[in-house]
């Protein structure tokens, strides 16, 4: 269903955490900026273009990159001091904060809710979300797909405990979906666009009208406190990359296709979904902060996050110059 050629670039990073540099405290004066990235979006484009390297070279800072396939392991490394900066969906930072990770929310961007969905195989007897009761639904625990699954189920009168949740990374879930060992898969772009292109796949429900699509840039707390201007420069540069990419979408489709190995027509689907905007990068907005606190409260009430969180405690605001 999903060809090896289409997914190699995206799924090949599954073992990346084993290749991370040894955990060490963040430096007081940065000479290196260590980024955790997933092969998609503005960070992928910035990496290809060398934009952050160019922005930081005059500060005497080099840039290094480590691949991840989902947010939870990325933030584990970030909070432990093995990385300085990374991007994830809305749920991973909650678990990272609950685990005592030393990190800050430093930026945000919004995607298209249509870029997250629960999918089933075309010949599946599952026709509605209600039919998922008692079925095996795969998603990476602690990822944005966890939130999407909770909210899609709730809209149809189900709770997360009504399904058999299977905790799988995107590469493992792709294989399980293909061989039929799970009944449904909750996933995000570009993985969604890949599997959606397969005629043997059917979308059961997207997150449109159900979940706002907030994602976040996070940074190691010690690094940020010591190097706030570097973080400001990085967010500013990513916003510039995003605006440029959005303004030249044909070129961007080609670039991202080459980065990920995903065909250009499939890449275009993810970049042209309703509300998609690569240029929507900024420091943390009041709306993004409020959304995250509400999500933390909800996940605590559901017993998913083990403690009550004040997400505002780790929202970083740049000092006025």
Phi and psi in degrees as a GROMACS rama.xvg file:
@    title "Ramachandran Plot"
@    xaxis  label "Phi"
@    yaxis  label "Psi"
@TYPE xy
-109.24  117.045  UNK-2
-74.4919  153.962  UNK-3
-62.4414  -38.1559  UNK-4
-61.7598  -40.2777  UNK-5
-70.664  -29.6997  UNK-6
-109.067  -7.2739  UNK-7
-57.2822  -47.7509  UNK-8
-64.7331  -35.8914  UNK-9
-79.506  -44.8133  UNK-10
-89.7333  -11.2796  UNK-11
-71.0944  -7.5424  UNK-12
-92.1077  12.4861  UNK-13
-58.9683  -31.4765  UNK-14
-97.1894  14.2423  UNK-15
-61.5139  -32.7125  UNK-16
-61.3022  -26.9598  UNK-17
-71.2772  -15.3362  UNK-18
-102.049  5.17846  UNK-19
-65.6552  151.067  UNK-20
-63.7246  157.042  UNK-21
-58.57  142.14  UNK-22
-62.9524  130.771  UNK-23
-149.229  154.59  UNK-24
-62.8884  147.699  UNK-25
-65.7219  147.221  UNK-26
-81.097  150.95  UNK-27
-69.1323  -43.3348  UNK-28
-114.419  111.846  UNK-29
-70.1932  132.94  UNK-30
-118.977  -8.66231  UNK-31
-142.139  141.746  UNK-32
-119.104  111.836  UNK-33
-102.416  117.596  UNK-34
-111.691  134.253  UNK-35
-99.6864  129.299  UNK-36
-137.667  154.523  UNK-37
-111.104  145.48  UNK-38
-73.9831  70.765  UNK-39
-168.804  160.619  UNK-40
72.1442  -159.476  UNK-41
-64.4942  -39.2038  UNK-42
-62.8074  -39.7012  UNK-43
-62.3012  -41.87  UNK-44
-67.3655  -40.6298  UNK-45
-63.0769  -38.3617  UNK-46
-63.6457  -46.9067  UNK-47
-61.7783  -39.2387  UNK-48
-84.5124  -10.1075  UNK-49
67.8154  25.4937  UNK-50
-64.9493  -42.9821  UNK-51
-73.0455  -35.2268  UNK-52
-59.5599  -43.5692  UNK-53
-67.3008  -38.4476  UNK-54
-67.5566  -34.3008  UNK-55
-99.0471  -6.88533  UNK-56
-60.8405  -37.4845  UNK-57
-69.8538  -16.38  UNK-58
-89.8588  0.975505  UNK-59
73.8633  27.4593  UNK-60
-113.383  127.241  UNK-61
-92.5852  162.148  UNK-62
-121.93  134.23  UNK-63
-126.581  154.436  UNK-64
-129.927  140.74  UNK-65
-129.962  132.447  UNK-66
-83.5104  143.616  UNK-67
-139.544  154.494  UNK-68
-101.778  -7.96892  UNK-69
-158.064  169.038  UNK-70
-74.2496  -38.8712  UNK-71
-54.3135  -50.8045  UNK-72
-67.8528  -29.6141  UNK-73
-62.1938  -46.5615  UNK-74
-73.3223  -27.1741  UNK-75
-60.8698  -44.9895  UNK-76
-66.8657  -39.4122  UNK-77
-64.0028  -48.1099  UNK-78
-65.5375  -27.8789  UNK-79
-83.9207  -8.86007  UNK-80
95.1621  8.88006  UNK-81
-84.2073  -13.1086  UNK-82
-135.182  163.3  UNK-83
-108.34  -23.4931  UNK-84
-159.382  146.903  UNK-85
-170.365  172.917  UNK-86
-128.086  139.709  UNK-87
-146.869  176.121  UNK-88
-77.2979  -165.191  UNK-89
-78.7255  -31.9331  UNK-90
-81.5715  -41.4871  UNK-91
-51.4304  -38.4557  UNK-92
-64.1823  -26.5032  UNK-93
-64.9506  -47.2298  UNK-94
-66.393  -36.7588  UNK-95
-65.0244  -42.5292  UNK-96
-65.5476  -42.9539  UNK-97
-61.9092  -31.3307  UNK-98
-82.9539  -0.591881  UNK-99
84.386  18.9119  UNK-100
-63.8546  139.423  UNK-101
-88.4333  86.33  UNK-102
-144.98  163.843  UNK-103
-129.811  146.349  UNK-104
-75.085  123.055  UNK-105
-121.139  -13.6022  UNK-106
-161.83  168.737  UNK-107
-147.69  160.531  UNK-108
-155.297  158.847  UNK-109
-119.003  140.443  UNK-110
-113.787  -165.593  UNK-111
-95.8976  127.864  UNK-112
-57.8021  -23.7872  UNK-113
-70.3435  -10.294  UNK-114
-85.4976  6.54754  UNK-115
-130.06  139.603  UNK-116
-162.701  163.458  UNK-117
-102.705  127.357  UNK-118
-118.323  153.485  UNK-119
-133.175  167.564  UNK-120
-73.9566  150.392  UNK-121
-56.056  -38.6681  UNK-122
-89.4817  10.4803  UNK-123
-67.2564  142.666  UNK-124
-72.6821  -7.93327  UNK-125
-75.8504  113.97  UNK-126
-109.089  -26.3628  UNK-127
-132.839  165.153  UNK-128
-60.7102  -36.3587  UNK-129
-58.0708  -27.8292  UNK-130
-71.4441  -8.24592  UNK-131
-75.2778  -10.445  UNK-132
-56.3681  124.867  UNK-133
80.8523  -0.157177  UNK-134
-96.1433  162.537  UNK-135
-84.8385  115.39  UNK-136
-116.798  119.918  UNK-137
-95.6962  139.049  UNK-138
-164.14  159.261  UNK-139
-79.4752  115.729  UNK-140
-57.3012  134.804  UNK-141
83.5696  4.29824  UNK-142
-98.725  174.702  UNK-143
-61.4763  -28.447  UNK-144
-64.6568  -25.248  UNK-145
-62.9713  -47.2791  UNK-146
-63.4543  -45.1905  UNK-147
-58.9892  -42.4055  UNK-148
-62.99  -47.1317  UNK-149
-56.7707  -46.3718  UNK-150
-73.1687  -39.0269  UNK-151
-65.9711  -42.1729  UNK-152
-62.2998  -44.5886  UNK-153
-60.4403  -41.0555  UNK-154
-59.2032  -28.1697  UNK-155
-99.7502  14.4349  UNK-156
83.8794  14.1583  UNK-157
-111.296  155.996  UNK-158
-109.036  164.42  UNK-159
-60.3971  -28.9755  UNK-160
-74.1251  -9.0651  UNK-161
-80.195  -11.4402  UNK-162
-117.73  164.781  UNK-163
-92.8838  98.1059  UNK-164
-73.4486  129.881  UNK-165
-117.15  116.585  UNK-166
-83.013  104.225  UNK-167
-136.48  139.91  UNK-168
-68.2382  161.162  UNK-169
-53.2233  -42.9034  UNK-170
-62.8143  -43.2347  UNK-171
-70.1236  -37.0235  UNK-172
-66.2502  -36.8655  UNK-173
-60.2308  -43.7984  UNK-174
-66.9585  -41.3753  UNK-175
-66.402  -36.9722  UNK-176
-65.4569  -40.9251  UNK-177
-65.7809  -41.3545  UNK-178
-88.9075  -0.577721  UNK-179
82.2654  13.7208  UNK-180
-83.2195  -6.83538  UNK-181
-125.32  158.265  UNK-182
-91.4423  -29.108  UNK-183
-153.096  160.141  UNK-184
-137.869  126.381  UNK-185
-100.628  120.28  UNK-186
-151.955  164.067  UNK-187
-119.659  167.915  UNK-188
-69.1573  148.378  UNK-189
-86.0345  -4.4411  UNK-190
-59.0336  -40.1334  UNK-191
-61.0092  -46.0884  UNK-192
-61.4268  -34.9298  UNK-193
-64.9328  -52.9354  UNK-194
-71.2507  -30.9985  UNK-195
-64.0139  -29.7466  UNK-196
-72.5027  -14.9361  UNK-197
-78.304  124.348  UNK-198
-64.8407  -12.5595  UNK-199
-90.6558  8.24455  UNK-200
-112.898  145.008  UNK-201
-131.898  133.634  UNK-202
-80.7147  123.854  UNK-203
-83.0216  -43.8709  UNK-204
-162.884  136.434  UNK-205
-91.9059  177.116  UNK-206
-88.3507  4.02061  UNK-207
-58.5344  128.753  UNK-208
74.4994  5.48025  UNK-209
-121.387  -44.2001  UNK-210
-132.545  130.099  UNK-211
-71.383  146.497  UNK-212
-104.062  75.1472  UNK-213
-93.599  137.251  UNK-214
-128.132  165.738  UNK-215
-137.24  147.58  UNK-216
-95.7433  131.492  UNK-217
-124.328  153.897  UNK-218
-137.853  150.815  UNK-219
-58.4601  134.624  UNK-220
-63.6067  -45.3646  UNK-221
-63.8625  -41.0463  UNK-222
-61.082  -45.6533  UNK-223
-64.1168  -42.369  UNK-224
-63.5932  -33.397  UNK-225
-87.913  -20.6924  UNK-226
-137.243  44.1855  UNK-227
-53.6816  -44.1273  UNK-228
-61.0485  -30.5762  UNK-229
-65.9233  -43.6112  UNK-230
-62.2792  -41.9707  UNK-231
-60.4488  -44.2389  UNK-232
-60.9362  -41.9587  UNK-233
-65.7139  -46.3229  UNK-234
-62.0259  -42.0134  UNK-235
-62.0781  -42.9157  UNK-236
-67.7089  -39.1322  UNK-237
-64.4624  -36.5386  UNK-238
-63.2158  -40.3668  UNK-239
-64.7056  -44.1404  UNK-240
-59.9209  -43.7519  UNK-241
-63.6173  -43.7316  UNK-242
-65.5326  -41.007  UNK-243
-63.0582  -43.0399  UNK-244
-66.4334  -39.4532  UNK-245
-67.493  -32.9326  UNK-246
-76.5809  -16.2774  UNK-247
-130.255  64.7309  UNK-248
-64.3695  -34.7795  UNK-249
-61.2126  -44.2384  UNK-250
-65.884  -37.967  UNK-251
-65.6685  -40.4427  UNK-252
-57.0829  -45.7751  UNK-253
-63.5242  -44.118  UNK-254
-60.5143  -51.6063  UNK-255
-66.1864  -34.4797  UNK-256
-61.5777  -40.8295  UNK-257
-70.1393  -33.8752  UNK-258
-67.808  -45.1408  UNK-259
-93.3063  -22.4315  UNK-260
81.9313  3.20884  UNK-261
-84.3183  133.053  UNK-262
-53.1574  148.971  UNK-263
-59.5547  -38.8977  UNK-264
-65.8747  -33.2918  UNK-265
-73.4998  -41.0505  UNK-266
-59.8337  -40.3578  UNK-267
-61.1134  -35.8503  UNK-268
-57.7059  -48.1577  UNK-269
-67.995  -31.6493  UNK-270
-82.6446  -13.6226  UNK-271
-116.321  16.7973  UNK-272
-67.4419  156.199  UNK-273
-55.9266  126.845  UNK-274
86.8029  -5.90704  UNK-275
-67.4962  133.026  UNK-276
-155.788  104.474  UNK-277
-65.1669  -18.8894  UNK-278
-86.9632  2.37133  UNK-279
-85.0954  48.0233  UNK-280
-101.2  133.7  UNK-281
-158.065  171.217  UNK-282
-67.4017  173.206  UNK-283
-63.4201  125.217  UNK-284
-89.6454  162.112  UNK-285
-61.1574  -37.5215  UNK-286
-65.1799  -42.832  UNK-287
-66.1644  -38.3247  UNK-288
-65.9276  -41.9173  UNK-289
-66.6717  -40.3113  UNK-290
-58.7342  -44.1719  UNK-291
-68.493  -38.194  UNK-292
-65.0806  -41.2329  UNK-293
-62.9467  -39.2249  UNK-294
-66.1792  -41.5231  UNK-295
-61.2229  -43.1002  UNK-296
-62.6495  -42.5168  UNK-297
-65.3483  -45.8961  UNK-298
-68.7969  -28.0074  UNK-299
-69.9099  -42.9614  UNK-300
-64.0179  -28.2891  UNK-301
-85.8053  -4.59001  UNK-302
77.1851  16.0223  UNK-303
-85.2794  -45.3801  UNK-304
-92.6521  131.628  UNK-305
-75.6958  -9.61976  UNK-306
-147.276  157.683  UNK-307
-74.9104  133.363  UNK-308
-116.703  146.858  UNK-309
-110.294  94.0026  UNK-310
-64.2834  -26.2751  UNK-311
-62.7203  -20.9245  UNK-312
-65.4705  -22.8259  UNK-313
-118.354  19.9565  UNK-314
-86.1369  121.478  UNK-315
-99.6772  131.532  UNK-316
-115.988  129.878  UNK-317
-64.7453  143.455  UNK-318
-69.862  142.674  UNK-319
-65.3806  135.686  UNK-320
